[in-house]
C-alpha cells in the first residue's frame, strides 16, 4: 500500500471511531462516574431532601388530579384519574425523578403488597383522620435503597370523595417511593448549581 492510501485509511478509521454513538456513551459514562464517586451523605441529608421534594411533588400532583377530576363526571374517567392514569404532569414527574407515585385509601391499610412498616404508617394516618388531627408528612426508610414519603390529604379535599367515595372518615394518602440513588443524584446536581 502506498503512503497516501495508508493515511486515508487511518483518517477514515479515526472519523468512524468518533461517531455520534460515542458522544451518547460519553454523557452516560460521565453520569455513571459522578454517581460512583465517594460522597459523605447522612440519613439526615437524605430525609431533608426527600421531605422537600415530596412536599413539592405531592402539591403539584394533587393540584393536577383535583383540576382533572373537576373537568369530568364520567365514572370510568374518574377511576382512571384516581389511578393516576391520563395525568401527563404526574407521569412526567414520576419519570424524571424515578418515583413510584400512588394514591392510597383506607383499604390499603390491609394491603399485603406494602411492608408491615408502611401498613402501620397508613393505620396511624387513618387513626389521625378519625381523630380529626392535622395531616403531616412522614418519611420511612423501607430498605437500604428505598425511602417512602407519605402525606395524608386534608379531610375536605375533593380527591378523598372523588377517588374513594363517601367514607365514614374522609381518607386519602399520597405515597411517593424514592430511590436512594436518584435522591443522591438530585442532591449532587443541586450542589453543583449552588456553587
C-alpha positions as CSV (number, residue, x, y, z in Angstrom):
1,X,0.0,0.0,0.0
2,X,1.2,3.5,-0.7
3,X,1.6,6.1,2.0
4,X,-1.4,8.2,0.9
5,X,-3.6,5.1,1.0
6,X,-2.5,4.2,4.5
7,X,-3.1,7.8,5.7
8,X,-6.5,7.9,4.1
9,X,-7.4,4.6,5.8
10,X,-6.2,5.9,9.2
11,X,-8.2,9.1,8.7
12,X,-11.4,7.2,7.9
13,X,-10.9,4.9,10.9
14,X,-10.5,7.9,13.2
15,X,-13.6,9.6,11.8
16,X,-15.7,6.4,12.3
17,X,-14.4,6.0,15.8
18,X,-15.6,9.4,16.8
19,X,-19.2,8.9,15.6
20,X,-22.4,10.1,17.3
21,X,-22.7,6.9,19.3
22,X,-19.6,7.6,21.2
23,X,-20.9,11.0,22.3
24,X,-24.0,9.4,23.7
25,X,-22.0,7.0,25.7
26,X,-19.7,9.7,26.9
27,X,-22.6,11.6,28.7
28,X,-23.8,8.3,30.2
29,X,-20.3,7.5,31.3
30,X,-19.8,10.9,32.9
31,X,-23.1,10.4,34.9
32,X,-22.0,7.0,36.0
33,X,-18.6,8.2,37.1
34,X,-20.2,11.1,39.0
35,X,-22.6,8.6,40.7
36,X,-19.8,6.3,41.7
37,X,-17.7,9.0,43.4
38,X,-17.4,8.6,47.2
39,X,-19.6,11.1,48.9
40,X,-20.5,11.6,52.6
41,X,-24.2,11.9,52.8
42,X,-26.0,11.3,56.0
43,X,-29.5,10.0,56.5
44,X,-30.5,13.4,57.8
45,X,-29.4,14.9,54.4
46,X,-31.4,12.3,52.6
47,X,-34.5,12.9,54.7
48,X,-34.3,16.7,54.3
49,X,-34.0,16.3,50.5
50,X,-36.9,13.8,50.3
51,X,-39.1,15.9,52.6
52,X,-38.5,19.0,50.3
53,X,-39.0,17.0,47.1
54,X,-42.0,15.1,48.5
55,X,-43.8,18.2,49.6
56,X,-43.4,19.9,46.2
57,X,-44.3,16.8,44.2
58,X,-47.4,16.0,46.3
59,X,-48.6,19.6,46.0
60,X,-48.2,19.5,42.2
61,X,-49.8,16.2,41.6
62,X,-52.6,16.9,44.0
63,X,-53.4,20.1,42.2
64,X,-53.3,18.4,38.8
65,X,-55.6,15.5,40.0
66,X,-58.1,17.9,41.6
67,X,-58.3,20.0,38.4
68,X,-58.8,17.0,36.2
69,X,-61.4,15.5,38.5
70,X,-63.4,18.8,38.3
71,X,-63.5,18.5,34.5
72,X,-65.4,15.2,34.3
73,X,-68.3,13.4,35.9
74,X,-67.8,10.2,33.9
75,X,-67.1,7.4,36.5
76,X,-64.8,5.5,34.2
77,X,-62.6,8.6,33.6
78,X,-62.6,9.4,37.3
79,X,-61.4,5.8,38.1
80,X,-58.5,6.2,35.6
81,X,-57.6,9.6,37.1
82,X,-57.7,8.3,40.6
83,X,-55.3,5.5,39.5
84,X,-53.1,8.4,38.2
85,X,-53.6,7.5,34.6
86,X,-54.0,10.3,32.0
87,X,-52.2,12.8,34.1
88,X,-49.3,14.0,31.9
89,X,-47.6,16.1,34.5
90,X,-47.7,13.4,37.2
91,X,-46.3,10.9,34.7
92,X,-43.5,13.3,33.7
93,X,-42.6,13.9,37.3
94,X,-42.6,10.1,38.0
95,X,-40.3,9.5,35.1
96,X,-38.0,12.5,35.8
97,X,-37.5,11.6,39.5
98,X,-37.8,7.8,39.1
99,X,-40.7,7.8,41.5
100,X,-43.5,5.3,42.2
101,X,-46.5,7.6,42.9
102,X,-49.7,6.2,44.3
103,X,-52.9,7.4,45.9
104,X,-53.9,5.2,48.8
105,X,-57.1,4.8,50.7
106,X,-58.4,3.1,53.9
107,X,-58.4,-0.3,52.2
108,X,-54.6,-0.1,51.7
109,X,-54.1,-0.4,55.4
110,X,-54.6,-4.2,54.9
111,X,-52.8,-4.3,51.5
112,X,-50.1,-7.1,51.8
113,X,-48.2,-5.6,48.8
114,X,-46.9,-3.0,51.2
115,X,-44.4,-3.7,54.0
116,X,-45.7,-4.1,57.6
117,X,-44.0,-0.8,58.4
118,X,-45.9,1.0,55.6
119,X,-49.2,-0.5,56.6
120,X,-48.6,0.6,60.2
121,X,-48.0,4.2,59.0
122,X,-51.2,4.1,57.0
123,X,-53.1,2.8,60.0
124,X,-51.7,5.7,62.0
125,X,-52.8,8.2,59.3
126,X,-56.3,6.6,59.4
127,X,-56.4,7.0,63.2
128,X,-55.3,10.6,62.9
129,X,-58.1,11.2,60.3
130,X,-60.7,9.7,62.7
131,X,-59.4,12.0,65.5
132,X,-59.5,14.9,63.1
133,X,-55.8,15.7,63.6
134,X,-54.0,17.8,61.0
135,X,-52.2,15.7,58.4
136,X,-48.4,15.8,58.5
137,X,-45.8,14.2,56.2
138,X,-43.8,11.1,57.1
139,X,-40.7,9.6,55.6
140,X,-39.8,5.9,56.2
141,X,-36.6,4.1,55.2
142,X,-38.0,0.9,53.8
143,X,-34.7,-0.7,52.7
144,X,-31.2,0.4,52.1
145,X,-32.2,1.7,48.7
146,X,-35.9,2.8,49.2
147,X,-37.5,5.7,51.1
148,X,-41.2,6.3,51.1
149,X,-42.7,9.8,51.6
150,X,-46.4,9.8,52.8
151,X,-48.7,12.7,53.4
152,X,-52.5,12.5,54.1
153,X,-54.8,14.7,52.2
154,X,-57.0,17.1,54.2
155,X,-60.5,15.7,55.0
156,X,-62.1,18.4,52.9
157,X,-60.1,17.6,49.8
158,X,-62.3,16.8,46.8
159,X,-59.9,13.9,46.0
160,X,-61.0,11.9,49.0
161,X,-64.6,11.6,47.9
162,X,-64.0,11.5,44.2
163,X,-61.5,8.6,44.4
164,X,-62.7,6.7,47.4
165,X,-66.4,7.5,47.5
166,X,-68.4,8.5,50.6
167,X,-66.4,7.3,53.6
168,X,-67.2,7.5,57.3
169,X,-63.9,9.2,57.6
170,X,-62.6,11.1,54.5
171,X,-59.2,9.5,53.9
172,X,-56.5,9.5,51.2
173,X,-52.7,9.4,51.4
174,X,-50.1,10.2,48.8
175,X,-47.3,7.5,48.7
176,X,-44.1,8.6,46.9
177,X,-41.4,5.9,46.8
178,X,-37.9,7.4,46.2
179,X,-34.9,5.5,45.1
180,X,-31.9,6.5,47.3
181,X,-29.7,6.6,44.2
182,X,-31.9,9.1,42.5
183,X,-32.2,11.3,45.6
184,X,-28.4,11.4,45.9
185,X,-28.2,12.3,42.2
186,X,-30.6,15.2,42.7
187,X,-28.6,16.3,45.8
188,X,-25.4,16.4,43.7
189,X,-27.0,18.4,40.9
190,X,-28.4,20.9,43.4
191,X,-25.0,21.4,45.0
192,X,-23.4,22.0,41.6
193,X,-26.0,24.7,40.8
194,X,-25.3,26.5,44.1
195,X,-21.6,26.6,43.5
